[in-house]
């Protein structure tokens, strides 16, 4: 699947850049494109989201966690 290959490159690039937003969004997109690896990618995306929110104050973390994209990722790994 060509899309999965591009998304895998996006995951690697996000990791290289160190951008949490790119890192979890690329994994979430990859999970949607490659169902065989979906759970692993969603779990990794959720872990990155948790890392980000751990460094935020309570109010900012609540706003971040309420974003629809974030909710979707976190609900998928419950």
N, C-alpha and C positions, 0 to 999 in steps of 0.2 A: 504494500500500500504506500503510494508516494507521499500522501499526506502525513502518515505516521513517521516516515523518514524525516520530513521537514520538521515535524513537531519534536522529534528526538533531538534534532540539531538545535531547536529553540530551547529545549531543556538544558542541553549542554552549554549553550551560550548564556542562558540565564544563570546557571551555576558559576560560569566563569566570571560573569559581571558581578555576581553577588547580590543582585536585586531580588529581594524577597517577592515582590509583586510579580516580576517576570517568572521567577522560579515556580511559584505555585500556580500561576495562570497557565504556564506552558504545560505543566503536569496535568492540570485539570482538562485542558484541551486535548492532550494526548490520551487521557483516559476516555474521553468521549469518542475519539477516533479509533482507538485500538482496545476494544473490549477485553481481549485476552489478557491485557496487562492493566486493565482499568482499576481494579481494586488497589494494586500496589501503587499506581500513580496517584490515585485519589488519597490514599493513606499518606504518601509523601507530601502531597499538596497540603493536606490537613496539618501535618507536623510543622511545615513551614509557617502556616497561618498561626499556629499556636506559639511558635518561636517569636513571631512578630508581635503578637498581642501581649506576650509576657513582658516585653520591653516597653509597653505603653502604660500610661496611667489608666485607671479604671474607666473613666468617661470616654477616652479615645478608643480603648479596646472595645467597649460596648458598641460604639459607632461602627468600627471596623467589622466586628462580628455580626452586625445586623445587615451588612451589605448583602444583597441577593446572591451575588456570585459566591461569597464566602459561605453563606448559609447552605447553598446547594452542595458545595464541596464537603462541608462538615456533616451534613445529613446523610450523604452517600456512604460515609464510613462508620456510621453508627450501627 
